[in-house]
C-alpha cells in the first residue's frame, strides 16, 4: 500500500512554471482540499505559494467571481 503522504509533492510556484522541491504525484488544492495531479496542475498563486484544482477555485481564493 502506498502512503498518501508520500505521494504529496512540495513545489515552489513561479511565474508560468513550478519547481519540484520534494517529488510526488499530487498537490492539494488550497480551496477544495482535493488532490491535484502534477500533470494537470495549471492554476496556482506565486504570492501565496498554493495550488488550485481549477479556475473556479483560483477565482474563489482570490476573491473574484469567474
C-alpha positions as CSV (number, residue, x, y, z in Angstrom):
1,X,0.0,0.0,0.0
2,X,1.3,3.5,-0.9
3,X,1.3,6.1,1.8
4,X,-0.8,9.0,0.6
5,X,1.6,11.5,2.3
6,X,4.5,10.1,0.2
7,X,2.5,11.0,-3.0
8,X,2.3,14.7,-2.0
9,X,4.8,16.8,-3.9
10,X,6.2,20.0,-2.5
11,X,6.5,22.7,-5.1
12,X,7.8,26.3,-5.4
13,X,5.3,28.2,-7.6
14,X,6.9,30.6,-10.1
15,X,5.5,32.7,-12.9
16,X,4.3,30.2,-15.5
17,X,6.2,27.3,-14.0
18,X,6.8,25.4,-10.8
19,X,9.9,23.8,-9.3
20,X,9.7,20.4,-7.6
21,X,11.2,20.6,-4.1
22,X,10.0,17.2,-3.0
23,X,8.9,14.7,-5.6
24,X,5.4,13.4,-5.5
25,X,2.3,12.8,-7.7
26,X,-0.1,15.4,-6.4
27,X,-0.5,18.6,-4.5
28,X,-3.6,19.6,-2.5
29,X,-5.9,22.4,-3.7
30,X,-5.9,25.2,-1.2
31,X,-9.6,25.8,-1.6
32,X,-11.3,22.4,-2.1
33,X,-8.7,20.2,-0.4
34,X,-8.8,17.9,-3.4
35,X,-5.6,16.3,-4.7
36,X,-4.4,17.7,-8.0
37,X,-2.1,15.5,-10.1
38,X,1.0,17.4,-11.2
39,X,0.4,16.6,-14.8
40,X,-2.9,18.5,-14.7
41,X,-1.8,21.4,-12.4
42,X,-2.5,24.7,-14.3
43,X,-3.6,27.1,-11.5
44,X,-1.5,28.4,-8.6
45,X,-0.6,31.6,-6.8
46,X,3.0,32.7,-6.7
47,X,2.3,35.2,-4.0
48,X,0.5,32.7,-1.7
49,X,2.5,29.7,-2.9
50,X,-0.5,27.5,-3.1
51,X,-2.2,25.3,-5.8
52,X,-5.8,25.3,-7.1
53,X,-7.7,22.5,-8.7
54,X,-9.1,24.7,-11.5
55,X,-10.1,28.3,-12.4
56,X,-13.1,28.4,-10.2
57,X,-11.1,27.6,-7.1
58,X,-8.4,30.2,-8.1
59,X,-11.1,32.9,-8.6
60,X,-12.7,31.9,-5.3
61,X,-9.5,32.1,-3.4
62,X,-8.6,35.5,-4.9
63,X,-12.0,36.9,-4.0
64,X,-13.2,37.2,-7.6
65,X,-16.2,35.7,-9.4
66,X,-15.4,33.8,-12.6
